[in-house]
Amino acid sequence: MGRERVEGNEQGRRKATRDPERTQGLILEAATAEFAEKGIAGARVDTIAERAGTNKRMLYHYFGDKTGLYVAVLEAAYASIRSAERELDIAHKPPVAALSELTRFTWHYFLEHPEFISLLNTENLCKAEHLKGSQRITDMHSHFVSELEDVLKRGREEGIFRPGIDPVHVYLTIAGLGYFYLSNRHTLSAIFGRELSREGELAQWETRMVETVLASVRL
C-alpha cells in the first residue's frame, strides 16, 4: 500500500513537470489552503509541495520563495473575486439592482470562500506588507472602483442616490458588513446566545446588508 502511494506520487510529479500550468495551479491551490490554515509564518513549504504532489524545487522554480508564493496566492485570491464580480456586469444594470446584486454577491462569496477571509486576516496582521508591493492587485481594484463610481453617478442622475458619495466608502460598507459578521460569528453567537451560522440567521443578515447599503446612498 505504501509503495503504491509512493509510486503514485512519483508519477504525479513526473506528469507535473510536463505540464507547467497545471503544476502552478496545483501549487497555488495547496498554498492557499496552507496559508489560510496557518498564516504565512506557520505555513511550511514542504507541506505545500506535498499537498500539490510536487517538490520544493518546482515550487521555488515557479514562485521564487515562500514569500513569492504567498504574494501569488494573494493575487490569485483577489483575481478570483474581481473576476466573479465582473460577471455581475454592474455597469449595464439599473443602479439599485447593481448595488443590490453586488451586496448579495459579496456576502455569498465570503460565505463560500472562507479561505479568502483567512487570507485577509493574515495579511492585515502583516499590515498589508505583501499586498502593497503588488501592482497587479492595485490595478484590479482601480477598475472595480471606476465601475462602482459609474453606478453611483447614474443613480445620482436618475434622482435616486445622493450626490458626493465615495465609491470606496460604499464598498467598505458592503465588505465590512459581511466580513465582520463572518469573522466574529462564533464569539457573537456565544455572547448573544444565537447561532449566527444557522441558515435562517445568514439569510436575514443578507437582507439587512442590502437594506443598509441602499439606505446609505438613497436620497
N, C-alpha and C positions, 0 to 999 in steps of 0.2 A: 504493500500500500504506500509506504513512504517513498520507495523507489519510483513508483508510478507518478507520484506527485512531483518529485524532483525532475523526472523526465518531461512531465507536462510543462513545468515552469521553464525548463531549458528550451523547449520547443516554442513556447510563447515569446521568450526573449529573442530567439533567432528570427521569428516572424516579425517582431517589433523592429529589429534593425533594418528590415527590408521595407518597412512602412513608416517613415519618419512622422508623417502627420498623425497617424494612429497612435504612435508611441507618445508623442507630445500630448495628445488628448488624454491618454490613459494616465500619464504623469500628472497632468493638471487636475484630473478627477480625483486621483489618490491624494494629491497635495491639498486640494480643497477640503476633503474630509479630515485630513490630519491637522491642518491649521485651524479648522473650525472647532475641532475637539480639544486641541491642546495649546492653541495660540502659537505665535512664532517662536517663542522661547522654548516651549515644551515639545514642539514638533521635531521628529527625527528623520533625517534624510534616508537612513537605512529602512525605516518603516515605510516611507513613501515609495521607495524603489520596490520594496517587496509587494506592497499593495498594487503597484502598477504592473507587476510582473516583468520588471526590467532590472537594471543595476544602476549603481551610483554614477558610473562612468557616463551612461547615456543621459542621466539627469543633469550632470554638470555640463555635458556637451551642448544640450539644448538651452539650459537656463543659467549657466554660469556658476551659481552657488545657491545656498538656501534662501538668501535674501532676494536674489533674482527670481527664484521660483515663487516666492511669496508675492512679489510685485506682479508677476504674471497671473497669479491666482486672483489678486485684487482686480486687475484689468479685465480678466475673463468674467468675473462676477458682475462688475459694472456693465460690461458689454452685453451680458445676458439680459439684465433688467432693462437697459436702454433699448435693446433690440425688440424686446417684447412690448415696450411702451410704444415704439414706432408703429407696431401693428394696430394700435388703437386708432391711429390716424386722426388725432385730435384737431389737426389743422383744418380738416374738412368736415367737422361736426359742429352743430349749434353749441354756443358757449356753455350753457347749463349742462347739456348732455356730455360735452367734452370733459368738464370738471368732475361730473358725477362718475363717469366711466374711469377716469384717471384715479380717482379716490378708491373706487371699488377694486380696480386692478392692483393698486399698490398694496392694499390690505391683503388681498388673496396671494399676491406674490410673496409677501412677508410670511404669510401662513404656510405656504407651500415650499418655501426655501429657508428653513431655519438656519442653514449654514451661512446664508447671507447676513443674517442678524449677528451670528457669532463672529464673522469676519469683521463686521463693523465695530463690534465691541473690542476686538483685538486691536484694530487699527486706531481706535480712539484712545486706548491705553498707551499706544505709541505716539500719541499726539499727531497722527496723520503724517508721520515722518516719511513713510514709504509712498503714500498716496501723492504727497506734494511733488515728488520727483517724477510723476508720470504725466507726460504731456497728453498721452492717449486718453486718460480719464478726464482731464481738463477739457479736451475737445468734445468729448461725448456730452458733457453737461452743458457746454456752451450752446450746442444745437438744441438741446431739450429746453433750456430756459427761453430761447428765442421762440420756440413753438408755443410755450405756455404764455409768454408775453403777448403773442398774437391772439390767443384765445381771450385773454382779458381785454385786449383792445377792441375786439369785435363785440364783446359783451358790453363794453362801455358805449360803443357807437350805437348799439341797439337799445340803449337806455335801461339795461338790466343790471350792470355792475357799476360800482363806484369808481370814480377816477383816482389815479395816484396809487394803485395797488401794485406792490412789488411782487413780481412772479416768484422770486426766490422765497419770499415770506409765505406765499400760497403753498409752495411745495414743502416748505418746512412744516406748515400746519398739517398737510396730508401725511407726510412721512412721520412726523412727531407723534401724531395720534395713534398711528399703527405701531410704531416702534416701541413707544413707552408701554403700551398695553401688553405687547408680547414679551418684551424684555423683563417685565415686572409682574406678569400674571400669577406666578407662583406665590410671591410674597403678598401681593394684593389679595389673592384668594384666601390666604391664611388670615390676613388682617380683617377682611370684611366678612369672612365666613361664607363666601360664594365661590363656586367652582367656575372661574372665569374661562377655563378651557372648554367648557361644555359648548356644544353646537349652538344651542339657543342663545347663550351669552355672546358668542362670537358674532352671530347674525345680528343681534341687537346693536352691538358696537359698530358693525359695518354701517348700519342705518344711521347711527349717531354721527359717525365720521362724515358721511355725505351731507347730512343736515348742517353740521358745524362748518364745513368748508364752504358750502353755498351761502350760509348766513354771513360768513366773514367777508364776502365780496359783493353781496347784493346791495342795491340802493336802499 
